[in-house]
Each structure stands twice: as C-alpha cells, then as structure tokens.
Amino acid sequence: MSEGELGKKWDRCLADSAVKLVAGVGIGVVLSAVFFKRRTWPVAFGSGMGLGLAYANCQHDFRSPTLLHGHMVKDQ
C-alpha cells in the first residue's frame, strides 16, 4: 500500500469518525431533551454508538484490499 492510499484512508476514517460522533451526540441530545428528562446517558450512548460505527468502518476500510477496476471483454 502506498503512502498516498494510506493517507486517503486515514482522511476518510477521521472524517467519518467526526461525522458519526457529531450525529450520535446530536441524536443523544434530542432524545435526552424530549424523552428522558434531560439525563446524560442518551448523549453518552449516542456518542458511543457513533464512535463504534466509525471504528467498524475504519477497520473494514483498512483491512480490505485495494479494488481494481477492469473491463469485461466478450469473446467473439
């Protein structure tokens, strides 16, 4: 794996982690305010779920081999 590909994977991983963390915290805040009488555990649960999903995506991205795109040629 070249440094460029590794850098792109790290960039995608960090961006995905940030988006999922913010979304999890946001959903936790909304659920906390609406349903759970302003308790803090929905925020912690939402941020944990966001980070867990981001970690799983990063792990899959780093372990997957590089995809090669080719063209199928029909036999004549």
Buried (B, 14 or more C-beta within 10 A) or exposed (E): EEEEEEEEBEEEBEEBBEEBBEBBBBBBBEBBEEEEEEEEEBBBBBBEBBBEBBBEBBEEBEEEEEEEEEEEEEEE
